[in-house]
Amino acid sequence: MNIQEGLMNLWNSTGIVNFVLPADPNLSGFEQVLHMHGQWIMILICLFLLWLGIKKQFEPLLLVPIAFGGLLSNIPVCDIAGPHGFLGIIYEAGIHQGLFPLIIFMGVGAMTDFGPLIANPKTALLGGAAQFGIFGALLMALCIFGFTLPQSGAIGIIGGADGPTSIFVTSKLAPELLGAIAVAAYSYMALVPVIQPPIMKLLTTKKQREIQMTQLREVSKREKIVFPLVILILCAIFLPDACPLLGALTFGNLCKECGVVDRLSDTMQNALINIVTIFLGLSVGSKLSADQFLTVQTLFILLLGIIAFSVATAAGVIMAHIMNMFSKTKINPLIGAAGVSAVPMAARVANKVGLEANPQNFLLMHAMGPNVAGVIGSAVAAGVLLALCN
């Protein structure tokens, strides 16, 4: 090989040459633009996601690594996201095998207090009602938009507003949609303070938002230890497919509540969940390559995701109204919106809207009941989808 050929090979290996792909004669118009310039477009999208995470602080712990993983996956030639690349290896070990979401759930369990739910168990109905968004979106994706049943199940889980659950289900049912679903799930989780309040106010009157709830009873340590064990046993009996997620959640919670393994609980709440969050975000970002993300399907997924999340919020509020029709002790219907499993953001939003209506109305602890019930509910819904769609 002479110097001229070597220089030509060097030039052909640069990003300048490879960022723009050759035209595809089978494509035309807008599709041709996406094909040729998709990598540049995705880099701009990832930079926008970084801006949302850093400047606006929308779920930065996950949005920043996801966006950066997307940047890496759209670098030409080096194939970082390929099967033998850095991100591809992480994805195969942690996402494809379902490991990272389960470890995240262990950490979530170790950080969660089920006390408000135990003290007022009827609020579990609110967490259950919020799961209507999942199955409503599933039916829409299947019957209207033409997705397959497994793909529809993966899209529907966005309505649970639970990122790890969305990733776990999608990796099993429709891994080709992982990038779009993960971005939709975490974006809508971050936008809880924007999306939920208009729906909550639309479905309630000012008088209803002013309802003050009585203080919750104190929950004993024994109850907090027994609760995760009961949940796991019931899951094992009725829905074993949900046991991986619920098992990780209840193990983390048991370590927190039993008081004899503080080192393990502390590790799950801090070091372990932080390490896995880094790898989870980067590997999910590896699925933001132009050929996988820039499709009409992605637009449909984003649309269905916001519908699922909105329906879940509305269903929780409506269920609270129904419960008030049959209960002497009224509950503030705003806490129904906390039935989605965006912990603790959804509970904080319910508390904020309640304070706007009545400055003496402190709903945070009451809203945490349906909020943690939503975490359990989304895990149960995931088990149902895995059994139904696999």
C-alpha positions in Angstrom: 0.0 0.0 0.0 1.4 3.4 -1.0 1.1 6.6 1.0 -1.8 7.9 -1.2 -3.9 4.8 -0.6 -3.1 5.0 3.2 -4.2 8.6 3.3 -7.4 7.7 1.4 -8.2 4.9 3.8 -7.6 7.3 6.7 -9.9 9.9 5.1 -12.6 7.2 4.5 -12.5 6.2 8.2 -13.2 9.7 9.5 -16.6 10.9 10.8 -16.6 13.6 8.2 -17.2 11.0 5.5 -19.3 8.5 7.4 -21.8 10.8 9.2 -23.8 11.2 6.0 -24.9 7.8 4.6 -25.3 7.1 0.9 -28.7 7.7 -0.6 -31.1 4.6 -0.6 -32.9 4.3 -4.0 -35.8 2.6 -2.2 -36.5 5.7 -0.1 -37.8 9.1 -1.0 -38.6 12.4 0.5 -38.5 12.7 4.3 -37.4 9.1 4.8 -34.4 9.7 2.6 -33.4 12.7 4.7 -33.7 10.6 7.9 -31.6 7.8 6.3 -28.8 10.1 5.1 -28.6 12.5 8.0 -30.1 10.4 10.8 -26.9 10.3 12.9 -26.6 14.1 13.0 -30.3 14.4 13.9 -30.0 11.9 16.7 -26.9 13.7 18.1 -28.9 16.9 18.2 -31.8 15.1 19.9 -29.3 13.6 22.5 -27.9 17.1 23.1 -31.4 18.3 23.7 -32.0 15.5 26.2 -28.7 16.5 28.0 -30.0 20.1 28.2 -33.3 18.8 29.7 -31.3 16.8 32.3 -28.7 19.4 33.2 -30.4 22.7 32.7 -34.0 21.7 33.6 -33.1 18.9 35.9 -35.7 16.5 34.4 -34.7 13.1 35.9 -31.0 14.0 35.5 -29.7 10.8 37.1 -31.0 8.8 34.2 -31.6 11.3 31.4 -27.9 12.4 31.4 -26.4 8.9 31.0 -29.2 7.9 28.5 -28.5 11.0 26.4 -24.7 10.4 26.5 -25.2 6.8 25.6 -27.2 8.0 22.6 -24.3 10.3 21.6 -21.9 7.4 21.7 -24.2 5.1 19.8 -24.4 7.5 16.9 -20.7 7.9 16.4 -20.0 6.3 13.0 -17.4 3.6 12.2 -16.4 2.6 15.8 -19.6 0.7 16.5 -19.7 1.4 20.2 -23.2 0.1 20.5 -22.6 -3.1 18.5 -22.5 -6.6 20.0 -18.8 -6.3 20.6 -18.7 -2.6 21.5 -18.5 -1.1 25.0 -22.2 -0.3 25.2 -23.3 -3.5 23.4 -21.5 -5.6 26.0 -23.2 -3.7 28.9 -26.6 -3.9 27.2 -26.3 -7.7 26.7 -25.3 -8.3 30.3 -27.6 -5.9 32.1 -30.6 -5.2 30.0 -31.1 -8.1 27.7 -30.8 -10.5 30.6 -33.0 -8.2 32.8 -30.4 -7.7 35.6 -30.2 -3.9 35.9 -33.9 -3.2 36.4 -34.1 -5.8 39.1 -31.1 -4.2 41.0 -32.8 -0.8 40.6 -35.9 -2.3 42.2 -33.9 -3.6 45.1 -32.7 0.0 45.7 -36.2 1.4 45.3 -37.4 -1.1 47.9 -34.7 -0.1 50.3 -35.7 3.5 50.0 -39.4 3.0 50.2 -41.6 3.3 53.3 -44.8 1.2 53.0 -46.1 2.7 56.2 -48.7 5.1 54.7 -50.1 2.2 52.6 -50.3 -0.1 55.6 -51.9 2.6 57.7 -54.6 3.2 55.1 -54.8 0.1 53.0 -57.8 1.2 51.0 -55.6 3.6 49.1 -54.2 0.5 47.3 -57.3 0.8 45.2 -56.0 4.1 43.9 -52.7 2.5 42.9 -54.6 -0.3 41.2 -56.9 2.1 39.3 -54.0 4.0 37.8 -53.0 0.8 36.0 -55.9 1.3 33.6 -53.6 3.5 31.6 -51.4 0.6 30.9 -54.1 -1.6 29.5 -55.9 1.2 27.7 -52.7 2.1 25.8 -52.1 -1.6 25.0 -55.5 -1.9 23.4 -55.0 1.4 21.4 -51.5 0.2 20.2 -52.9 -3.2 19.2 -56.2 -2.1 17.6 -55.6 1.3 16.2 -51.8 1.6 15.5 -51.2 -1.9 14.3 -48.5 -2.9 16.8 -48.1 -6.6 17.6 -49.3 -7.9 21.0 -45.8 -8.0 22.6 -45.0 -4.5 21.3 -48.4 -3.2 22.5 -47.7 -4.7 26.0 -44.3 -3.0 26.1 -45.8 0.4 25.0 -48.6 0.1 27.5 -46.3 -0.2 30.5 -45.2 3.4 29.9 -48.5 4.3 31.6 -47.1 3.0 34.9 -44.6 5.8 35.0 -42.0 3.4 36.2 -38.7 3.4 34.2 -37.1 0.2 35.4 -40.4 -1.7 34.9 -40.7 -0.3 31.4 -37.2 -1.4 30.6 -37.6 -4.8 32.1 -40.9 -5.5 30.2 -39.6 -4.1 26.9 -36.4 -6.0 27.0 -38.5 -9.2 27.3 -41.3 -8.4 24.8 -40.0 -5.9 22.3 -36.3 -5.1 22.6 -36.3 -3.3 19.2 -38.5 -0.6 20.8 -36.4 -0.1 23.9 -34.9 3.2 23.1 -38.1 4.9 22.3 -40.0 3.4 25.2 -37.2 4.2 27.7 -37.0 7.8 26.6 -40.8 8.1 26.7 -41.1 6.5 30.2 -38.4 8.7 31.8 -39.5 11.8 30.0 -43.0 11.5 31.2 -41.8 10.7 34.7 -39.8 13.9 34.7 -42.8 15.8 33.4 -45.2 14.7 36.2 -45.3 18.3 37.6 -46.4 19.5 34.2 -48.7 16.8 33.0 -50.7 15.9 36.1 -52.0 19.2 37.6 -54.2 20.2 34.7 -55.8 16.7 34.7 -56.3 16.8 38.5 -57.9 20.2 38.4 -60.1 19.3 35.5 -61.6 16.3 37.4 -62.0 18.0 40.8 -63.7 21.0 42.2 -62.0 23.5 44.5 -64.1 22.2 47.4 -62.9 18.7 46.7 -59.3 19.7 46.5 -59.7 21.4 49.9 -60.7 18.2 51.7 -58.4 17.7 54.7 -57.6 14.1 55.7 -57.1 12.8 59.3 -53.6 12.0 60.4 -52.5 8.4 59.7 -52.0 5.9 62.5 -48.5 4.9 63.5 -47.4 1.6 61.9 -45.5 -0.8 64.0 -42.1 -2.3 63.0 -43.6 -5.8 63.0 -46.2 -4.7 60.4 -43.5 -3.2 58.2 -41.5 -6.4 58.4 -44.4 -8.7 57.6 -45.8 -6.6 54.8 -43.2 -7.3 52.1 -43.2 -11.0 53.0 -47.0 -11.1 52.6 -46.8 -9.3 49.2 -44.2 -11.7 47.9 -46.1 -14.8 49.0 -49.4 -13.6 47.4 -47.5 -12.8 44.2 -45.9 -16.3 44.2 -49.4 -17.8 44.6 -51.3 -15.7 42.1 -48.8 -14.2 39.6 -45.3 -15.8 39.6 -44.4 -13.8 36.4 -44.3 -10.7 38.6 -42.0 -12.2 41.2 -38.7 -11.1 39.7 -39.7 -7.4 40.1 -41.6 -7.7 43.3 -39.1 -10.1 44.8 -36.3 -7.5 44.3 -38.6 -4.7 45.6 -39.6 -6.6 48.7 -36.1 -7.9 49.5 -34.8 -4.3 49.5 -37.7 -3.2 51.7 -37.2 -6.1 54.1 -33.5 -5.2 54.5 -34.5 -1.6 55.3 -37.2 -2.5 57.8 -35.7 -5.5 59.7 -33.0 -3.3 61.1 -30.3 -6.0 61.3 -28.7 -5.6 57.9 -28.2 -1.8 57.8 -25.0 -2.2 55.8 -26.8 -4.1 53.0 -29.7 -1.6 53.1 -27.3 1.4 52.9 -25.4 -0.2 50.0 -28.6 -0.8 48.0 -29.9 2.7 48.7 -26.6 4.4 47.7 -23.6 2.7 46.1 -25.3 -0.2 44.3 -28.2 1.7 42.8 -25.9 4.5 41.7 -23.5 2.2 39.9 -26.3 0.3 38.2 -28.0 3.6 37.2 -24.9 4.6 35.3 -24.7 1.4 33.3 -28.5 1.2 32.9 -28.6 4.7 31.4 -25.7 4.2 29.1 -27.0 0.9 27.8 -30.5 2.2 27.2 -28.9 5.1 25.3 -27.2 2.6 23.1 -30.6 2.0 21.6 -31.0 5.6 20.5 -29.2 5.0 17.2 -30.7 6.7 14.2 -31.8 3.5 12.5 -33.8 2.4 15.5 -35.2 5.7 16.9 -36.0 7.8 13.8 -39.1 5.9 12.7 -42.8 6.6 12.5 -43.2 4.0 15.3 -41.3 6.2 17.7 -43.8 9.0 17.1 -46.7 6.6 17.8 -44.9 5.4 21.0 -44.5 8.9 22.3 -48.1 9.6 21.6 -49.4 6.4 23.2 -47.1 7.0 26.2 -48.6 10.4 27.0 -52.1 9.0 26.5 -51.3 6.1 28.9 -49.9 8.4 31.5 -52.8 10.8 31.3 -55.4 8.0 31.5 -53.6 6.5 34.5 -53.7 9.9 36.3 -57.4 10.4 35.5 -58.3 6.8 36.5 -56.7 7.3 40.0 -58.7 10.6 40.6 -62.0 9.0 39.3 -61.5 6.0 41.6 -61.1 8.4 44.6 -64.5 9.9 43.7 -66.0 6.5 43.5 -64.6 5.5 46.9 -65.9 8.7 48.4 -69.4 7.7 47.3 -69.3 4.7 49.5 -67.2 5.9 52.4 -68.1 8.0 55.5 -64.5 9.3 55.8 -63.8 11.3 52.7 -60.4 11.2 51.0 -59.0 14.0 48.9 -59.3 12.9 45.3 -56.0 14.5 44.5 -54.2 11.6 46.1 -55.6 9.4 43.4 -53.3 10.9 40.9 -50.4 9.6 43.0 -51.4 6.1 42.0 -48.8 6.1 39.2 -45.5 4.8 40.5 -43.4 7.9 40.0 -42.1 7.9 43.6 -42.2 10.3 45.3 -42.7 12.9 42.6 -46.4 12.1 42.0 -47.1 12.4 45.8 -45.3 15.7 45.9 -47.4 17.0 43.0 -50.7 15.9 44.8 -49.5 17.7 47.9 -48.6 20.9 46.0 -52.0 21.1 44.2 -53.7 20.5 47.6 -51.8 23.3 49.2 -52.8 25.6 46.4 -56.4 25.0 47.2 -56.0 25.0 51.0 -52.7 26.2 52.7 -53.5 24.0 55.7 -53.9 20.9 53.5 -50.9 18.6 53.8 -51.4 15.5 51.7 -47.9 14.2 51.2 -48.0 11.2 53.6 -51.6 10.4 52.5 -50.5 10.5 48.8 -47.5 8.2 49.5 -50.0 5.3 50.2 -51.3 5.2 46.6 -47.9 6.1 45.3 -46.1 3.1 46.7 -49.2 1.0 45.8 -48.6 2.2 42.3 -45.1 0.7 42.4 -46.5 -2.7 43.4 -49.3 -2.3 40.9 -47.0 -1.6 38.0 -44.9 -4.6 38.9 -48.1 -6.8 39.0 -49.2 -5.3 35.6 -45.7 -6.2 34.2 -46.2 -9.8 35.3 -49.7 -9.8 33.7 -48.2 -8.5 30.4 -45.3 -11.0 30.4 -47.8 -13.8 30.9 -50.3 -12.4 28.4 -47.9 -11.3 25.6 -45.0 -13.7 25.6 
